[in-house]
Amino acid sequence: MKKIKITELAEVIRSKNSGPLELTLDLIFKDSRAFELARRSGIFTKELFAGLYNVNPQDVLGVVEYEQANAIKATLVRPVVSGDPGDTDIYGAQQHAPLLNIEVPVEDPGL
């Protein structure tokens, strides 16, 4: 089975606050074909995001596919409340790096 780097499929890979207690991760794919390859892979689960961010799966509040936007979004509980002592990224905008290592397994990349 072939694997495609997420950076070849996604146009936008970002993180941001979803309030002071949550972090949202966005993968916005280049087109519907790229989104469909990612979606069909089945890898975008709570367990994937928990492993990437070294948190318990119950701290991944949700993984949602937005077909209309060719996007997959995951929301996690922030380990430190935004702005509290020990918070190194008040806006949550620099937490996307672990997503860059995702490789998406695809059976038929030609769809």
C-alpha positions in Angstrom: 0.0 0.0 0.0 1.3 3.4 -1.0 1.6 6.2 1.5 1.3 9.9 0.6 2.6 12.7 2.9 -0.1 14.9 4.3 1.8 17.9 2.9 1.1 16.6 -0.6 -2.7 16.4 0.1 -3.4 19.3 2.4 -3.3 23.0 1.4 -3.7 24.2 5.0 -2.4 22.5 8.1 -3.0 24.7 11.2 -3.8 24.8 14.9 -5.7 27.5 16.8 -7.5 28.0 20.1 -11.1 26.9 20.3 -11.6 28.9 23.5 -9.1 28.9 26.4 -9.5 25.2 27.2 -9.4 23.6 23.8 -7.1 23.4 20.7 -8.4 22.8 17.2 -6.4 21.2 14.5 -7.4 21.8 10.9 -6.4 19.8 7.8 -7.9 21.5 4.7 -7.2 19.5 1.6 -6.3 20.8 -1.9 -9.4 19.4 -3.5 -12.2 16.9 -3.2 -9.9 14.1 -4.5 -7.3 14.7 -1.8 -10.0 14.9 0.8 -11.5 11.7 -0.3 -8.1 9.9 -0.3 -7.6 11.1 3.3 -11.1 10.3 4.5 -11.1 6.8 2.9 -7.8 5.9 4.6 -9.6 5.7 7.9 -6.6 6.9 9.9 -8.0 10.2 11.1 -9.3 9.0 14.5 -9.2 10.1 18.1 -6.4 7.6 18.6 -4.2 9.2 15.8 -4.5 12.7 17.3 -4.0 11.4 20.8 -0.8 9.7 19.7 0.5 12.7 17.8 -0.1 15.0 20.8 0.7 12.5 23.6 -2.7 12.8 25.2 -5.3 10.3 26.3 -7.9 9.6 23.6 -10.7 10.9 25.8 -8.9 14.3 25.6 -9.6 14.3 21.9 -13.1 15.8 22.0 -13.9 15.1 18.4 -12.8 14.4 14.9 -15.1 15.8 12.2 -15.0 15.6 8.5 -16.4 18.6 6.6 -16.9 17.4 3.1 -18.2 20.8 1.9 -14.8 22.4 2.9 -12.6 19.3 2.0 -11.5 19.4 5.6 -10.9 17.3 8.7 -10.9 19.0 12.1 -9.9 17.6 15.5 -10.4 19.3 18.9 -8.3 18.5 21.9 -8.3 19.6 25.5 -5.4 22.1 26.0 -2.8 20.7 28.5 -2.5 24.3 29.9 -5.3 26.9 29.9 -4.5 29.6 27.4 -2.6 32.4 29.1 -1.9 30.5 32.3 1.6 30.3 33.7 3.4 27.6 31.7 1.5 28.3 28.5 4.0 28.6 25.7 1.5 29.4 22.9 -1.4 31.6 24.0 -3.1 31.5 20.6 -2.5 27.8 20.0 -1.2 28.8 16.6 2.1 26.9 16.7 0.9 23.4 17.6 0.4 22.0 14.1 4.0 20.5 13.7 3.0 16.9 14.7 0.5 16.9 11.9 3.2 17.4 9.3 4.5 13.9 9.8 1.2 12.1 8.9 1.5 9.7 6.0 -1.8 8.7 4.5 -2.1 5.1 3.2 -3.9 4.9 -0.1 -4.9 1.9 -2.1 -5.8 3.7 -5.3 -4.1 7.2 -5.5 -5.6 7.7 -9.0 -9.2 7.6 -7.6 
